[in-house]
Amino acid sequence: MRLAKYENNILLHDSVKIVFIDINDILFLEKLGNDTYIHTVDKTVKASVSLKNIHTLLSPDFFRSHRSFIINKRQIVEIQVMNATCYEVVFMKQKKALIKKEKINEIIT
C-alpha cells in the first residue's frame, strides 16, 4: 500500500482503489499487528502502513500517545484514569485510545 498527502487529505493507494481521508476528521490511529487502523468520526479504515510513516504526514496536533496510538489533540472529549501508568482518551461516539501517564503534559501544553 502506498501513502501520500494531497492538500488536507491522506491518500491510501492499493492496486484497486485510492482512499481519501480528511486529516481534520481523524480522531486517532491505532496499530494492531501489521496493520494500522485510522479512526475517524464516521468510519475506520484499515491500512498496511506504519504509524511512523503516517505520522510524518500529519500536523503537530497529532502526537504519539502510546506505542500503538497516535491521537489528534483537537478531537479529545475527555481523559479517564485506567491504572497507575495509563489513561484512556475518549473521543466522539465513545471511540477510545490509550495515553501513557508521562505523555499527559503534551496534551496540556
Backbone torsions as a table, in degrees:
resi	resn	phi	psi	omega
1	MET	NA	136.4	177.4
2	ARG	-102.0	151.9	-175.4
3	LEU	-127.3	136.9	178.2
4	ALA	-151.0	167.2	175.5
5	LYS	-120.9	134.1	176.6
6	TYR	-134.4	115.3	-174.8
7	GLU	52.0	-118.0	-178.7
8	ASN	-106.1	31.4	-178.5
9	ASN	-125.5	148.5	167.0
10	ILE	-97.4	134.0	178.1
11	LEU	-110.5	128.2	176.4
12	LEU	-111.6	113.3	-178.1
13	HIS	-102.1	133.5	164.9
14	ASP	-130.3	-169.9	-175.2
15	SER	-72.2	-12.7	-174.8
16	VAL	-112.3	-31.6	-173.2
17	LYS	-154.8	167.8	172.2
18	ILE	-122.3	123.9	179.8
19	VAL	-103.1	128.9	177.0
20	PHE	-100.9	128.6	177.2
21	ILE	-125.6	119.0	178.3
22	ASP	-67.3	123.7	-177.6
23	ILE	-59.3	-35.3	-180.0
24	ASN	-65.0	-22.4	-179.0
25	ASP	-87.0	-9.5	-176.8
26	ILE	-75.0	126.6	174.8
27	LEU	-86.6	-53.1	178.9
28	PHE	-162.5	165.5	175.9
29	LEU	-118.2	141.7	-175.3
30	GLU	-132.4	130.4	177.3
31	LYS	-96.3	122.2	175.8
32	LEU	-131.2	111.0	-177.2
33	GLY	63.6	-128.9	179.8
34	ASN	-90.6	0.1	-175.7
35	ASP	-112.6	153.3	173.7
36	THR	-113.9	135.0	177.5
37	TYR	-109.4	125.4	178.8
38	ILE	-99.9	111.5	-177.3
39	HIS	-95.6	122.0	175.1
40	THR	-114.5	-179.9	178.8
41	VAL	-59.1	-40.7	-172.0
42	ASP	-104.0	-18.0	-174.1
43	LYS	-154.7	170.7	172.7
44	THR	-126.9	127.7	-177.4
45	VAL	-113.6	128.7	177.6
46	LYS	-88.2	132.5	-179.7
47	ALA	-136.6	139.5	177.7
48	SER	-94.7	62.5	178.2
49	VAL	-137.7	161.1	-177.9
50	SER	-83.7	154.2	174.2
51	LEU	-59.2	-40.0	-178.9
52	LYS	-59.2	-44.3	-179.8
53	ASN	-66.7	-39.9	178.4
54	ILE	-69.3	-39.9	-176.8
55	HIS	-57.1	-34.3	179.8
56	THR	-64.2	-20.9	-179.0
57	LEU	-93.3	-6.9	-173.5
58	LEU	-98.3	161.2	179.5
59	SER	-75.8	169.9	177.3
60	PRO	-64.2	-10.1	175.2
61	ASP	-66.6	-16.9	179.9
62	PHE	-101.0	133.1	176.8
63	PHE	-144.2	156.5	-178.3
64	ARG	-77.9	105.8	-175.9
65	SER	-90.0	-17.7	-171.8
66	HIS	-164.8	162.0	-178.6
67	ARG	-62.1	-22.0	-178.3
68	SER	-108.7	4.7	-175.3
69	PHE	-138.7	143.1	165.0
70	ILE	-122.7	126.8	-176.7
71	ILE	-117.2	153.6	176.6
72	ASN	-94.5	110.7	-177.0
73	LYS	-59.9	-29.9	-177.3
74	ARG	-74.2	-12.8	-175.6
75	GLN	-105.0	1.7	-176.7
76	ILE	-71.5	133.0	175.8
77	VAL	-96.1	-46.6	177.2
78	GLU	-160.5	166.2	177.0
79	ILE	-128.1	132.3	-177.6
80	GLN	-122.4	142.1	177.2
81	VAL	-70.8	131.0	174.6
82	MET	-100.7	-49.8	179.2
83	ASN	-156.4	-167.6	-174.4
84	ALA	-66.7	-21.7	-175.7
85	THR	-118.4	-8.2	-172.4
86	CYS	-140.0	144.5	176.7
87	TYR	-120.3	160.1	177.2
88	GLU	-109.8	127.1	178.7
89	VAL	-97.4	127.1	-178.1
90	VAL	-107.0	133.8	178.5
91	PHE	-115.2	-175.6	176.3
92	MET	-56.2	153.1	179.0
93	LYS	56.2	29.2	175.7
94	GLN	58.7	24.6	173.2
95	LYS	-74.0	142.9	-171.9
96	LYS	-133.6	147.1	175.7
97	ALA	-135.7	174.9	180.0
98	LEU	-110.9	151.8	172.6
99	ILE	-139.3	135.0	177.2
100	LYS	-72.1	145.6	-177.9
101	LYS	-53.6	-41.4	-177.4
102	GLU	-70.4	-10.1	178.8
103	LYS	-94.8	-7.0	-176.8
104	ILE	-55.6	-40.2	-178.5
105	ASN	-62.6	-25.1	178.1
106	GLU	-67.3	-24.5	177.4
107	ILE	-78.0	-39.8	-174.6
108	ILE	-72.5	-34.6	-176.9
109	THR	-92.2	NA	NA
